[in-house]
Every structure is written in C-alpha cells, then in structure tokens.
Amino acid sequence: MNFVFLSLQRIYTDRESTSTSLAKELSKHHQVLYVNPAIDRKTSLSGNTDIYTKQAIEKIKQNEPSLSHPSENMWVLNPTCILESINWIPLTAIFSIFNKVNNRRLAKEIRKAVAELKFDNFILVNDKDIFRSFYLKELLTPKQYIYLDRDYTIGFGYWKRHGVTLEPKLMAKSDAVICNSLDFTRNALVHNPNSYYIGNGVDLALFNNATSWQSPKKFDEIPKPIIGYVGAILSSRLDIDLIVKTAEAKPDWSIVMIGGEDEEFAQSKLHSLPNVFFLGKIHKEEIPPYMKYFDVCTNPQVVNEITIGNFPLKIIEYLALGRPVVAITTNTMTEVFSEFTYLAENPTEYIQKIEQALEEDTTENQLARVKFAETFSWENIASHVVQIIENLQIKK
C-alpha cells in the first residue's frame, strides 16, 4: 500500500506520537510519505518556536528541496507554502472560506510529491490536523481517507473555537476513524459507523527490559525510593496539588519529574520542596534508564475533559520495563490497565497505592507487566490498521 500521513507532529524529533510511530512501522512493508506540519505566517515571523520548527523555516528560506528520503520506503515532505494564520476569525463559516485556501496551498505541494513518487493510489491518514487537512479528501481524492483520533485537542483554546464544529464533520466524511482509546472510539461512532479502536504502541526495542543500564548520574544524589514521572509537565494534564500533598506526606520519598514544564508548574510550591526534583527535558533515546531506576512510575493526572479518555503512552513504556505503576483513575486506565497498575481516586489513595506498589514489586510481577506490554507492539498496531483498511476495501 501507499500511505500519506498528515500530522501536527514532525516525524524526526525528540519525541514520538501515534502517527510518527505508526508511519515508521508501516514503512517496513509499505511506502509512506509523511507530511510534516506546514508553517503558518504567524509562526514564520515568530522567534518563539521549537528547534525543529526553526529548522523547517530555515530550510524554506534556503530553498532546500522539500522532499527527502531518510530511509527505505519512507519519504518526508517539508511543505514550503506559508499558510495564513486565520484562527482568530470568530465565525466558523468565514474561517472555513479562508481555511479552504490554506488547504489548496498544501494540497498542491502534496499532489506534486505524490506524482513524483508515483503513488497512483494512496491511503491518506490525517492525524488530528482538523483545519489544514479538512478539505484534502476532496482536493487529493485518495483511495481512502482515514482520520486518526489520538488526543482531545478540542479541549484546548486554539482548537476549541472551530474544532468543536469541524471535527465531527471531518469524522463523518472520513472513510474510517481509527482511535487509540476506547473513549475516543465511542465518541467517533456517534459520527461515523466505521470507527475502530486500535490502541497505542510502544517501541519495544527502546523500552527493552532485558537491556542492562547503569543508574543515571543525576540519580547519584537523589535518595531512594524514587517516585518518578516522565512526560510533559502541564497543569492542564497533571494535578499539582496531588503531587504537593504526596511530597509533603512522604518527605522520605524523592519525587522526580522529567519533562518540560509550563509556567504554572514552574511557579508552583513544588520547587520549594526539598524532596521534589525537576530534571528538565531528556531526549527520548535516553529516557529508559531513568524509568528503569524509578522505584515506582506514576501518572498523577488531573481528571478533566482533556485527560479522561486519553490513552497515556507512558504507561505502556513504564510496564515494558517491568516497573510498578501508580496512576489516577481515568476511563482508559480502568478499561485497559487496571489489572497491571495501581489506580487511585484521591491523594490518600494515591499515597497508599505507591506504598503498596513498593511492597509488591516482585520479579514475578515485573515479568507479568513486561509480557502484558509486549502485546502493544507497533507491529501489532500497524497490522490492525492494515486489516481495517483491507476490510473497508472489501466493503466498497
């Protein structure tokens, strides 16, 4: 098969997403064109962007070729078109007029790349690009148009204004919707009967429990037990008060937070507590040793519309390394992970579950976690996606 991926996430960065991992896995047996996010005019003029976006802008300025071939069966398109920054427009009907212009600009570049690669028939996979890819089914006429729902983006301000109206319409006109959580699948089925749960995957080569690592040097002066978290440290997703109460109730525990933090976390009481350690962002390739030497891995989520149905990839990564996991109860945690994790409803339970996890971390339990995590290989996820596509073709 020929696949074209459109995503909010660039494919070669310091982190992975469902779309980047799925595209890489599919490229082992199929041809894949991955379209990195196009640059909008506001971003092109702003210096406040990440290093990967800055590199993309510089490539446009230097007139570098937009199409690259980093590995067998994998091509990457870095669009050179600048899209207009239109999200400020208050009325969705007017926004949609200008949005179609943006879609046409992007479609023109994709059409050229597809022709160069001789992708006569291709499956277009849209990973949450609600706006810039809204009209691409009509403009590119792919063999199948698949919408990938893997995060509750419309819970955020930027996407809420027009996404609440447009995402259901996008789901409805897609040939299928594939979802990485059961909650997202239930929601998608309201708009499209061809909606399927695929779960999420883990890089089992990277998060390999059989690998021998030395304890990270940053842990040399951090007392055990280490109660750790890895991921984006955002107040929209994590419960600051829960972490504060845990650190204060257990001064002999070291609470280690790894990841970039937002302003609310940076200004929180956590930075004044002697047993809380913020280690900053660490490249994905260097993360496994940190997780491996956590005594307990955690996901102290705040429960809201953004997190209640999300599938947290970090949970599988923790389990793949055999680590005990404590998390706040959400729908996905209950439906998918309850047998292999410790779930809590409130701070008191959260602390009790960490205590229990420390006591019950046996070799037998570690091996059971690893075996469970292995069922979430990207090979399994990609095979499921291909089967869904083949079944759709049979239906047609």
N, C-alpha and C positions, 0 to 999 in steps of 0.2 A: 504494500500500500504506500501511497504518498501522503504525508501529513504536512499541514501548515499550521503552526502554533502562533497564536497571538496572545500576549500576556502583559500584565502590569509589572512583571518581574523580568529583569535581564537574565540571560541564561548563564553567563560565566561571571559570578560574583563570589562574595564570601559567605553566601548562604544559599540554601535550596528552597524550592517550593514544590507543590504538587506538580505544576506544569513543567518546571525545568527538569525534575527527576523523571517524570513520565516521558518527556520528549527524548531524553538521553537513553532511556530504556528501550523505547520504540525504535530508536535509530540502530539498535543492534540487529534488527531484522527487517526494517523498513526505511524508506527515505524520508527525511524530516527537514523541513525548512522552518526555522524558529525566527519569528519576527520580534526583535527587541522593541520596547516601547518607543513610539515616535516622540520627538521633542516638541513641546508647545512653546509658543512665543515667550510667555512669561518666564518659563524655565531657562530658555536660551539667553535671556537678559539678566538672569539672577546668578549671583555667585554662591548662593546658599543651597548647593546641591551636593549629592554624594560623589565620590571619586569616579564611579562608573558612569554616571550621567555626564560629568565633566569630560571624561574621555570621549564619550559619544559626540558631544558638542564640538570638541577639538577635531575629531575625525571629519565632521561635516565642514568645518572651516578650512581644513587642509585638502578638501576634495578627495579624500581617500575612497577607494572602492567600497560600496555599501554592502556587497555580498562577499562573505568569506566562507571557507570550507575547513573548519577546525578539526574535523575527524571524519572517518568513513561514514557515509550515509547521513552526515549532519552538515547542514548549511545554516548560516546565520545572516539575517538581513538587518542592517542598521539603517533604518529609513533616514533619508536626507531631507525629506519635506518637513517644513515647520508648520505645525498645526496651530490654529488660532486658539487663544485662551478665552473660552466662552462660558465657562461655568458660572460666572457672575450673573448671567442673564436670568431674571427671576421666573419668567414664564417658560414652561417646558415646550410649548408649541413653537415659540420663537427660537428657543435654544435648538430645537430639532432641525430647523431650517439651516442654521449655521453648522450644526453638527454633521449634516449630510455633506456639506462642502469639505469638512475635515476628512470624512470617510472616503470621499472621492480622491483626495490627495493621497491618502495612504493606500487605497486600492490600486491606484496607478502604479505605485512602486512595487507592490506585491505581484501585480499582474506581470510586470516586466521580469521579476525574479522567477516566477513560476514558468514563464515562457523560456527563459534561459536554461532552466533546469529540466525542461521538457516534462513537467508534471501535467500531463494531459488531463488526468482525473486526480483529484485530491480531496482529502477529508480536512476540513477547516475546524480546528479546535480553538475556541475562544475562552481563555482563562480570565474571567471576571472583567474583561475590558468592555464594560457596559456601553460606554459612549462611542469611543473611536472605532469600535467594531460592530456597532449596532446595524449598519446597512450593508455589511460586507457579504452577507448571504446573497443579497440581490445584486451587488456590484461585481462579485467574483464568481458567482454560480458554481460553488464547489459541489462535488458529488454528494457530500453530506456536511451539514453544519452542526457541530457539537458544542454545546455550552457547558463549560466546566465550572461548577459551583463549589468553591472550597473555602469561602470565608464570608462573614457577614459584613461586607463592605458598606452596605447602605445604612449601617448604624453610625457611620462617620459623617461629619458635616459636609465634606466635599461631595460625597456620593448621594447623600440623602435628598438634596434639593431636587434632582431629576431622576435619580436611580430608583426611587420608590415607585415611580410611574413606569420607567422604561425597562427595568429588569424583568418584571413579569411579562411584558410584551416580547422581550428578547427570548425568554424561555419558551413562550408559546409558539414562536415561529421557528425555533430550532428543530432539527430532525430528532435530536435527543438531548437530554440533560444528564450529565454524569456528576455525581456528588460524592464528596469524601466524608460526609457524615449522614447518619440516618435522619436527623432533624432536617437537614437541607433537602434530603430526598423527599420527605413528607411534604415540605413546602413546594418543591418543584412539581410534584404530582398534581397539585391544585391547578397548575398552569399547563402542564404537558404530560400526557399519559406515558410517554416514552422517557421516563425519568428513572435513573438507576443508581443504586449505591455501589461505589467501588472501593470505599475505604481509603486508607492512606498507606504509604510505603516508607520503608527505612533502608538506608544504604548499609546493607549487612556486611559489606567489605570494610567500610569505615568503622562502623559500630560493631566490631567483632570481639565477642567476649573471650575468644581464645588468644587474642593478642596480648603480649606482655608489655606493659608500660611502666615506667618509673613514675612515682608521685611527682606532680608538677612542683617546681621550685617555689612557686607562690604559696604552696601549702606548708612550706617548711616552718613558718612561724605562726601558723593558724592552728589553734588547739582542736583536737578531736573531742566529740564527734562533729563532723562537718555535715550540716544540713544545707543542701545546695539547690540552686535553681539556675537553669540556663535558658536564655531566650530574651526577647525584647522586654525591657523593664518599663512598662507603660501603665499609668494609672487607670487607663480605660480597660485594662485586662487583668491587672493584679491588685490584690487587696492590701494596701499599705498598712491599714490598721491591724489586720491579721498578722502580718509579719512583725510589726512592732510588739504586739501582745505576746507573740511566741518568743521573741528575743528577750523581752523583759521577764517573762515567766521562767525562762531557762537560760540563765546567764552563763551556764557551763557549756551550752551548745554554741557552736560557731555557725552563724547564718551567712552563707556565701552566695552572692548574687553576681552572675556573669551575663553581661549584655549591655547594650546601650540604654541609658535611662532618660526618661523625659524630665521636664522641669519640675513637675510635682514631686517626683521621686528624689530629684537632686536637692530639693529644698525640704525634704521630709525629716522627721525626727530620727529616722533610721541611721543617718550619717553621724549622729551624735552618740549612738550606742556602741560600746566597746567590743561587743561580740558580733557585730554585723560588718561584713567585708564586701565592698564593691570592687570587683576585679576588672571592670570595663569589658569592651568587646574583644572577643578572641576568635580567630579565624576558625571556620568550621572544621578544617582538617586537624586542628589542634585541640578540639573540644573533647574527644573521647577520653583521654587520660583524666581530665577533670571530673567528668561524670563517674568514671570508674572508681575514683578515690573519694567520692561523696559517700558518707555512711548512709544517708537517706537522700533520695532525689525528690524534689517537690514541685508542685504546680499550685501556688496559692492564689488561684483565680478569684477575682471578684465576679459574682454572678450577675450578668446583665444581658441585654439583647444581643450584644456582640459575642459573648462567650458561651452562652447557654447551650448552643448547638454545635459549636466548633469542635473539630477533631484535632486535638493538640499532638502534633507530630513528635514533640519532645518525649511524650510518654512512651512511645514505641522505642525511641532511642535509649531512654533510661532502661527499659526492660531488656533490650537486646544486649545490654552489658550486665544483665543479671541483678541490677540494683533494686532495692526496695523503693517503692514509690508511694508517696502520700499526696493526695490532691483534694481539692474542694469538689463536692459532688456537683456534676452537671449531667445533662441527658446522655451525652456521649460517654462520659466516664462510667455511668451506671450501666448503659446498654452494651458497651464494648469491653470495658476494662475492669469491671467490679471484681472478677474472680482473681485478678493478679495484682491489684493495687489496694491501698487503704484509703477509703473515702470518708470525708468529714463534712458536717453541715455547718459547724461554727468553730470559733477559736478553741474552746475547751476540747472538743472532739479532735480537732486538728493536732493539738499538742499530744493528746492521748494516743492518736494513731501513729505519730512519729515515735513515741516511746515503744509502742507495740512493734513497729517495723524494725527498730533497733534490736529488740529482743528476739525476733523471729527470723533474722537474716541467716538462715541455714544454707548449706550447699545445695540441699535438695530444692529449696525454694528458689534459689538462684537459677538452677538448671531449668526449672519449670517456667520461669519468666523468659529465659532465652528461647526455649522451644516455642512458646507462645508468640514471641516477637518474630520469629522466623516465618510465620505464616503471612506476615505483612511485607514480604519481599516485593521489590518493584517489578520483578519478573511476573509474579502472580497478579499484581495490579494491572500491568500492561496487557497480559493475556486476557484478563477480564474485559478490558476496554475493547480489544480486538474482537472478542466474541460478541459484545454488544453491537459493534458496527456490522459484523457479518450477519447477525440476526436481523438488523434493520434492513440490510440489503435483500435478505430473503423475503421480508415482509413487503418490500416495494415490488 
